[in-house]
Amino acid sequence: LDEKTRKAMGEQAVALSKAVDYASAGTVEFIVDGERNFYFLEMNTRLQVEHPVTELITGIDLVEQMIRVAAGEKLSIKQDDISLNGWVVESRLYSEDPNRNFRPSIGRLTRYAPPAEGERKVGTIIRNDTGVYEGSEISMFYDPMIAKLCTWGPDRATAIEAMRVALDSFEVEGIGHNLPFLSAVMDHPIFIKGDMTTAFIAEEYPDGFEGVILPEGDLTRVAAACAAMHRVAEIR
């Protein structure tokens, strides 16, 4: 978003909150058309699943602030104290199989090894908000989201590249999941350019997601690596 549109959205969100005398963390959602016109969608009177994005680019702990306000304290920060620093990409890891039209998948997590969190030497940050562990059960009775994986970078391209590496480092076994789809999105030229819409999946995968077909050169290198690994195993 450009600064003008973001400012106008913020003003509308504040006006709505004042109109209903709302005092806590919350999210006002808008939908934007191709001409940067925006329209009210809904208000969620709670933290949203995207709140780690806000925390990473502002350095503000929203949960802490929400608790302090609930306890009767006044906010110690003003709007002018808040600045946006860098870019964040968030990927939602779901127990849904993209190869089966994103149908739910249940079972036991026989392997769950997310990438290490924290700051990396290359100047990026990885954060993974989750409530599961290796060996836990994914049932049909709860939300299918397993984790919220976020990567911060000083610019959008760096944040996307950090997400590519983080997704490739994420190990999940025992259930169907959307890691392959998320990885495909990070490499999709339309996403990289930032020219996608809410119809992205319908437009780019009209027949469903069937994985990514590697170029012939990459397939050749993968085959050579497999052959070399097999030979090393035979020698051992």
Sequence and secondary structure as in RCSB ss.txt:
>XXXX:A:sequence
LDEKTRKAMGEQAVALSKAVDYASAGTVEFIVDGERNFYFLEMNTRLQVEHPVTELITGIDLVEQMIRVAAGEKL
SIKQDDISLNGWVVESRLYSEDPNRNFRPSIGRLTRYAPPAEGERKVGTIIRNDTGVYEGSEISMFYDPMIAKLC
TWGPDRATAIEAMRVALDSFEVEGIGHNLPFLSAVMDHPIFIKGDMTTAFIAEEYPDGFEGVILPEGDLTRVAAA
CAAMHRVAEIR
>XXXX:A:secstr
  HHHHHHHHHHHHHHHHHTT  S  EEEEEE TTS EEEEEEESS  TTHHHHHHHH   HHHHHHHHHTT   
S  GGG    SEEEEEEEESEEGGGTTEE  EE SEEE    EE TTS EEEEEE   TT EE TTS SEEEEEE
EEESSHHHHHHHHHHHHHH EEESS  SHHHHHHHHH HHHHHT   TTHHHHH TT        HHHHHHHHHH
HHHHHHHHHH 
